[in-house]
Amino acid sequence: MKKVLSALFVFSLVLVLAACGGNADKKGSGDSKELVVGASNTPHAEILEQAKPILKKEGINLKIVTYQDYVLPNKALEEGEIDANYFQHKPYLELEEKEKGYKFADVGAIHIEPMGIYSKKVKSLKDLKDGAQILLSNSKSDWPRVIGIFVDEGLLTLKDGVKPEDATFDDIKDNPKHLKFKYDLDPAYLMTAYNHEEGDAVAINSNFVVDQNLNPTKDSIAIESKDSPYANIVVTKESNKNNKNIKKLVEVLHSKEIQNWITDKWKGAVVPVDK
C-alpha cells in the first residue's frame, strides 16, 4: 500500500510540475502579441513590412493579410477576421459606413497616393480629342478626385456653389470638349484597361500603378495635387479604437524611420503624412 501511495504521489507531482511548466510556456508566448492588419499589396503591405521589426521589439507580432480589392478589407474587419485595415482614405470609409452600417474608427492617416490620369494615346489632357472617353472606377469617393484634376487643367467647370470634394458628374457645368466619363469599372481592372488601351485615358489610384512598376509623377499625363485631402488611413472597429497595439502601430508608421523610407522608396509617388 505504501508503495502504491508513494507512486501515486510521484505521479501527481509530475502532473503538477508539467501543468506549471505548461502554463509558464503559455504565459511566455503570450508576451508577444499578434496584431492582424489587412492591406492592399502596394504600398500598404510594403510599408507594414517595414514596421514589422520595430513592432517586434515592442512585443507585437504583426501579421499582414493582403487584399486585391476595396470591399473585402472592411468586410473582414467587420467580421473580426482582422484587427485593423490600411488601404482606404476617409471619404471612402465614410461612404462604406453610410452604405453598409459599419461602425469603424479612423485612428491615423499615414500617406497620400496621388490620383493620376494615364494614357497610351495622348501625352497631356489638353491633347484629348472632342468626345474622348475617360475611364475610372465605380468607387464614388474617387469621382471628385478625378473631376478635380480636370477642373485644375481647365477642361471642366463646376456648377456654382459645388464644393470640389463633393462634386459628382451631375455637377459639371461646362465640358467644352464633350468628354465622356465611364465610371462603372472595378478599381482593380483599371490597369488592365490602360494596358489594353481601352478608352482614351484612364484614372488610376497610385497603389495599382506602383504595383506595376510605374511612377505616377513620371508616367501619368496629369496628377492630383499633393495637398489632396485623400490620405490613406488605419481603420479599426469603433469599439477597438483604444487598443494599445493598434496605437503603437500608428505611432511606428508615423515615425521618421518609416516616413523617410516611404519618401526614399517611392520618390513622391507615395507621400507620407503625420496626422
N, C-alpha and C positions, 0 to 999 in steps of 0.2 A: 504494500500500500504506500509506504514512504517513497519507494522508487517511482511509483506511478504519479504521486503528488509532486515529487521533485521534477519529473519530466514535464508535467503539465505547467508547472511554474516557469520552467525554462522556455517552454513553447510560447506561453503567454507573454513573457518578457521580450522574446524575439518579435512577436507581433506588435507589441507596443513600440519597440525601437524602430521597427520597419515603418509603422504608421507615422511616427515622429519624423523619421527621415523623409518619408514621402511628403509630409506637409512642409518640411523645410525646403524641399526641392521646388514644390509648387509655389511657395512664397517667393523663392529666389527668382523663378522665371517670371513672376508677376511684377517684378521690379521694372521690367522692360515692357512698356505698354504699347499696344498696337493701335495705330490710327489709320483707318482706311479712307482714302480720298479718291474720288472719281475725277477723271480729267480727259481732255482731248489730247491726242498724241503729241501735237506740236502747237505752240511751245509749252503748253501747260505741264504735261508729264515730264518733259525735259527739265523744266525749272524745278519741279518737285524732286527729281532725281538729285539735283544739286543740294537740295535741303536735307536729303536723307542722312548723310553722315553727321551733319550738325545736330539734327534731332536725335540721332542715335546716342550722342554724347549726353543728351538730356534724359536718356532712358526711354525714348519714344521710338518704336519701330514703325516707320511709315510704309504702308502698303499702298501702291498705286494701281488703280483699276482704270484702264483706258477705254474710251468710247469713240465711235465713229460718227455719232450724230448728236443733235442738240436735245433730243427727247429723253433718252434713256438715263442720263445722269441725274436728272431731277426725279424721275420715276424711282430710280434705285435709292435715292436719298429718302424719299417719302416712305418707301417700303422697308427702310432700315438695313439695306444691303451695304451701304457705305455710311461713314460718319460725316462726310462733307464732300462738296464737289468744287471744282475750279475749272470753269470752261466758259462762263457766261458773263454778260455785262448787266448792269442794273435795269435798263429798260426791258431786256428780255426776261429777267427774273420777275419783274412786276407784271408783265403780260402773262407769264406762266401761272403766277399766283392768282391772277384775276380769272383766268380761264379754267384752271384745274383745282382751285381751292387750297393750294399748298400754303402752309404757314412756315415760311423759311426766313432766315435772317442773313443779311449781308454783314460779314464780320471783318471785311477788309478788302480794299482794292489793291491789286498787285501790278498790273501792267495794262497798257493800251496796245491793241493791234489795229493800226490804221486800215480802214476800208479802202480798197483800191479798185480802179477800173482797168481792165485788161483787154487787149485786142491784138489779133494777128493780122488785122486788116487795115488799121489806121494807127498813126503814131501820136495823135492827140485827139481830145474830144472835139476840138474845132474842125477836125478833118471829117467828122461824121457826115454822111450824106443825108439829104432830106428823107425822112421816113425810116431812118436807121433803127434797128431793133436792139434794145438793151436787155440783157438777161440778168436776173437777180433772184435771190432766194425767196421762199414763201414765208420767211420769218418777218412778221410785221415790224419788229423792232429794228430791222435793217433798213427799212424803206426810207425813213427820214435821213439816215446817214447817206444813202445813195443820192437822194434828191438834193441834199445839201451840197454834194460835190458838184452837181450840175448847175446849181444856183451860183456857187462860188465861181464857176467857169463861165458864167453869163449865158448859159444855154436854157435856163428856166427862170421864171419868176413865180413867186407865190402870191396868193390872194391876200389882200390887206388884213392885218390882224393875226395871221397864222404864224405861230412860233415854229422856227425851223425844226426843233426837236419833236414837234407834234405833227409834222407835215405828212400827208398821205398823197397819193396820186390824184385824188379828187380836189386837192388844194392847189394844184398847179394853175396859175393864171395865164401865163404866156409860155408857149412852146413853139418858137418860130421855125424850128427845123422839123416839127411834127414827129418828134422821136416817139417810138413805140416801146413801152416798158412791159416786159413779160416777167411777172413776179410770182410764178407758181412752181418754182423748181426747188428741189431739196438742196440745202446748202452743200452737202457732200458731193452733189453732182456737178457743181459749177466748174470745177477744174476740168472735168471731162468735157463739158460743153466748150470751154475755152480751147482745149487741145484739139477738139474736132471742128473748131472754127464755126460753131453754131452762133447765130446772131452776128451782130457787128461789133459788140463789146459786151463784156461780162463783168459784173460787180462781184468781187470775191473777198471774203474775210481772210485776213493775213495768215491765220493758223493753217488754212488749207494750202495757201500759196507757199509758205516756207517749208511745208511738208514735202513739196515737190521741188525743193532747192531753187526757188525763185526768190528774189528780193523785191518786196513791194516798192521800196524807194527807187529802185532802178528799172524794174520790169513793168511797172504799171504806166498807163498813159495819163492817169490822174489819181491823186490820193487825198484822203481825208486829212484835214489839218491836225497838227499834233496837240492842239488844245481841245480835242474831242472829249466829250463827257462820257464816252462809252468804255470806261475802264473795266477790265475783267476782274471778277471778284471771287473770293472764297465764300461759299454759302453752306450753311448748316440748318438744321431744324431750329425753329424759334426756341423750343424747349431745351436746346443744347448749346445755345449761343455763348454761355459762360464756361463751357468745357475748357479746362486748363490746357489740354493737349492741342486743341484747335487754336487757342490763343497763342500758344507757343509756336505753332506752325506759321501763323500770320506774322508773328514777331520775327521769325527767321527769314520769311520771304521778303520782309521789309528791310532786312539787314543790308549793310553796304556790300558785304561779300556777295550776296545773291543779286543785288541790283547792278553791281559792277559787272557781274558775269552776264546778265541779260544784255547789257549795253555792248559788251565786247563780242558776244555771240552773234547778235542779230543786227548790229550796226544801224539802228534806227528803225528796222522793220518791226521790232517789238520794243516798246518804250516803258521802262519801269516807272511806277508811281508809288508814293508812300502816303496813303491816307485811309 
